[in-house]
Amino acid sequence: MDYKNSATRKAAITGVGGFVPEDKLTNADLEKMVDTNDEWIVSRTGIKERRILKDPSKGTSFMAIKAAENLIQKKQVDPVSIDMLIVATITPDMPVAATAAYVASEIGATNAFAYDLQAACSGFLYAMSTASAMISSGRYQKVMVIGADKMSSIVNYSDRSTCIIFGDGAGAALFEATQNDFGWEDEYLRSDGSGRMFLNIKAGGSLYPTSEETFKNGLHNLYQDGKSVFKYAVSEMANATEEILKRNNIDSEKLDYLVLHQANKRILDAISRRINLPEEKIMKNIEYYGNTTAATLPLLLFDYESKLKPGDKLIFAAFGGGFTWGAAYLTWAY
Ligand code: UT7
């Protein structure tokens, strides 16, 4: 289907919100937990610290609610007017009972239907595509998209190759029909299930139900073959970005910001070299948040919101477990 011609009206982001927990996990803290050091972590990943939701009684919904409330307050949104709410996450509060339904109830979005979307680090990108389609079809007026992950709940803090990367956080964006013709312009989304062996949590689903055995073998934690994921992440995010640049006639001069999933600073550098984009056009938060999975893209928007102006050209790109990946082009509406 021709995505562009199917749209009857364009969807725009009309507000963003964000939340990160106060507690920091620094490289010095990690040095006390695993055999690593600040120099290795900074030079191999670009990360100096991450935020961690320490309170064991709080799950991903706590951060998602905070991010949504931040947006609602800033933009004076009446929560009752929200039609639909998606939470992109791989760390739902519970395996069953959508975190999104709980978030919607807690923020007073009593007219919304809500569900979770699981596409790992590409979750927010995919959810934005859904929100945009729901608005441009004319079916709904206001769709809130939240990306939230409590990565500290699934990371194995004795595995030095994964625990150094991840952090916790949440970000939210509101989609509505555009008032000024700026908004969702194009998308290129893909997946490849043969990649699931490289990045997964094996147990707790229908293939390996929870058992003493799965606990003993540590199959409930996040597993990552970092080197392989790195290779695919660079090539597929760069390919998807180039495709979007080409078919929308945008060059690195015309592009205002590349909003890239933040898994490793070396991935950002490799992509900026490949598409010949100056470093300052790549939004960054990896140094102080680490990889926050589905929260990364909305937290970038939250951090850079004050720098953005109507008409700015943004290209999003993400890559994550599944494998899932893609890129999207959006013009900023406010
Ligand atoms: O967001 C979802 C998608 N995820 C990603 O895109 C992650 C992509 N992958 C990465 O960011 C990187 O692969 C990592 C940061 C995870 C690992 O970096 P790397 O440069 O690929 O390291 P490596 O796994 O190839 O390991 C190189 C060496 C090994 O030692 P030997 O075997 O050469 O002696 C590791 O044991 O570095 C060692 N190493 C460490 N040393 C100190 C691995 N982790 C650490 C550590 N501190 N934390």
Residues whose N, C-alpha, C, O or C-beta is under 5 A from the ligand:
A	BS01	UT7	D35 T36 N37 W40 R44 T45 C121 R160 S161 I164 G226 K227 V229 F230 A233 A263 N264 N291 F319 G320
